[in-house]
Amino acid sequence: MWNFMIRKKYIVAFYTISSFQVFSTISLPIELQLILMNNGSLTQNFNSITGQQIKIQVVKQKSKKNREITRKVWIKENLRKLAFAESYWQKKTLIEQI
């Protein structure tokens, strides 16, 4: 007995829209728009939004042999947890930093 898997082909059209068009159709608080549209530091975004000093509580950080660093942190304002963040980046050698 033969088993056949039939795959259907779909053509998907992609359209380019500006971020203004997206946020004009979705009602989001300005603070959330700032976080979603910004490619900068989440910590700095929270500082700008709250006007308070933001602290980082490192939950876990480790370096792998391939020079990749992973870090898990709580982003906090005083004792209040604002967000949990996980980041990955490559450790630079001393020569790469120069």
N, C-alpha and C positions, 0 to 999 in steps of 0.2 A: 504494500500500500504506500502510495506517495503522499507526502504532506507538502502542500504548497502554501507559501505565504504571499499574499497579494498586497502590494504596496500601492497606495494611491499617490499620485503626484499633485501637489497643490502649488499654485503660483500665488505668492504673497507680495502685494505691492507695498512698498515702504514710502512714506511721505515724510519730508522734512518739515518740522514745525518749530517755531521759536518757543523759547521757554515762556515768553510773555503770553503766547496763545494758550499754553497748557495751564498756567496759573490764572488766566482770566476766565477759564471755564470751570475751574475747581476752586471752591471756597476754602482756602487754608489760612490759618492765622499768619500774620506777617513774620512772626518769630520762626515758624516752621518753614516758611518760604526761604528765609535767610539761611537756615541750616541746609536745606535741600539744594539750593542754588549755588552755595559757596563751595569752592574747592580748597579752602584753607583749613585751619585748625579748628576742630570741633570744640576744643577747650576754649579757644579765643572767642568762638561764636557764643558759647554759654556765658563767658565773661561780658561780652557786649550786650547780650539779652538781659542778664540779671543785674549787671552793674556791681556784682560782688566778686570777691576773690574766689577763683575756682581751684580746687585741689584734686590731685590725682592719687588714687590709692591703687598701687600695683597689686594685682591678685596673683599673677604668674608671669614670669619672663624667662625665656630660655633661648640659647644660641644653639643652632644646629651646625653640624660639620660643614655643610655647604654655605656657611656664613650667613644663613638666614636667621633673623631674629624675630621671635614672636612675643607679643606682649598682650596681656589681658588686664584691663584696668576699670575701676569705677571712677567716673567723673562726678565730683561732689561739690556742693555748696554748703559749707559748714558740715553738718551731719546728714544733710539730705542728699540722697543719691539721685543724680539727674539722668545718667546714662551709663550703660556698660559698653565698653569699646574693645575691639580686638584689632591689632595691627600687625602687619608683616612688612619687613624691609630687609635689604641686604646690608650687612655690615661692611663698611668701607675699610680698606687697608690704609695705612699711613700714607703710602704713595698716592693712592686715589684721592685722598683728602687735600693734597697739595695742589 
